[in-house]
Amino acid sequence: MINRELSSRLAAGRGRRVTQLAEAVTRWGGQVPEDPGITELADLLETAATNAPDHPGHTAKTLLAGAVENLRAAARLGGLLPAVTLWHLQRAIDQEHTAHQNTVPAQRQEREW
């Protein structure tokens, strides 16, 4: 009973994180397919990292590259270690979020010039 409950919670957490990552890819201009897999999201975020603006003092490219690495690690794990997979997915979300936060002020400054 406990294992089923834990498995359900981990599956729900995985689904929420995949949805968050799909939204993140969209924020960076990617076209997310319906029901994307982790590898697809990694590929799309990698494209976003390549196209991310390069601003001195901002590390959006580096953070997005780290997010891609975490997505690829999660994809390799598949369903073998659900808790570890969730950790990698959450780490990717955190890195993307920080990259986005670092880019937004720089975009505002560009518009003001």
C-alpha positions, 0 to 999 in steps of 0.5 A: 500500500505504501509503495503504491502511494509513493509511486503515485505521488512520484508520478504526479510530481514528474508530471507537474515538473514536465509541465513546468519545463514545457512552459519554460521552453515556450518562454524561451520561444520553443514550440513544444509538441503535445505530450512532450518527453524529457528528451524532447524538452532537453533538445528544445531547451538546448536550442534555447540555450544556443539562442539565448542572449549573451550579456556580460555578467549574465549566465543564461547560457550556462544555466540553460546548459546545466538544465539540459544536462539535468534533463538528459540525466533524468531521461537516462534514468527513465523510471528506474529511480523515480526520486532521483529523476525528480531531483534532476527535473527540479534542478533543471527547473531551478536553473531555467528559472534563474536563467530567465530571471537573469535575462529579463532585467537585461531585456528591459535595459535593452529596450530603454536604450 
